[in-house]
Amino acid sequence: ADTPTQSAQSNASLVTSQLATWKLNVKPRAFAQSLDNQLVFVLGEDSKVHIYAAADGVEKGSVPVAKETVAIDIAPRGEMLFLVDSNKNYTALDISFAQDIDTTGSPFIGRKDAPVTLVVFSDFQCPFCSKVQPLLDEVLEKNPDKLKIVFKHLPLQMHKQARPAAIAAIAAHEQGKFWQMHDALFAVSKKLNKETIQQAAKDIGLDMDKFNKDLTSSAVEEKLKKDMVDAGKAGVGGTPTLYINGRQVKGRGTDIIQNMIDQELSSQ
């Protein structure tokens, strides 16, 4: 006799739908997909792992692997590739794609035409963001002629005062005083509100009539929106997130950042 579980399975209706179809350019040996459904990894018989965008099948790149590789797996966001070969060896590879981040019009410090650009996506109410700034200052001091640091806004929804602070910083940028406002806002990041933001604007000597007008300006709002869209395109999930010439920084030490800067300089 059937068990209840077997009976339930036999009566269930199976519904399938085709989500995407695209042609592979290699004979596959194994597949894996990132948990965010953004990337598909295909181990080919050409001893390479081919990386495809799941949405349209466009190949983003490939990684040569040992011919003995028989299985693959990946970390949730596709940033780590795991290989298993027929000799039972296990290998973990770091995977990252350089992002094309538009920094046009964004505030920056450092040399305008520096060969290395460090982009930081930040939130004025984020406690970790305020702590990363001294690190960035140290790195810039070590690379005064080689580095430019660009600020991009990403106010997180969980921080209720982050968006008003970002708008205020952009309004200050309209008067050429972004970095003064940047420092003033981080100085009061634990008690951000309308009053402390207004006081910060006064303390750095802004034209308050223009400042308050710009707080409700559609142009200022559009600049914030652009930064947030750029963050989404780059796959930024939190703050602070740093990129060096489009490569995400996976760590917070000055040695990690300096090593990436040196790599970029040596490749030019």
Beta strands, then each sheet from edge to edge (+ up, - down):
strand 1: 28-33
strand 2: 39-44
strand 3: 48-53
strand 4: 59-64
strand 5: 69-74
strand 6: 80-85
strand 7: 90-94
strand 8: 108-110
strand 9: 116-122
strand 10: 147-153
strand 11: 241-244
strand 12: 247-248
sheet 1: 1+ 2- 3+ 4-
sheet 2: 5+ 6- 7+
sheet 3: 8+ 10- 9- 11+ 12-
end
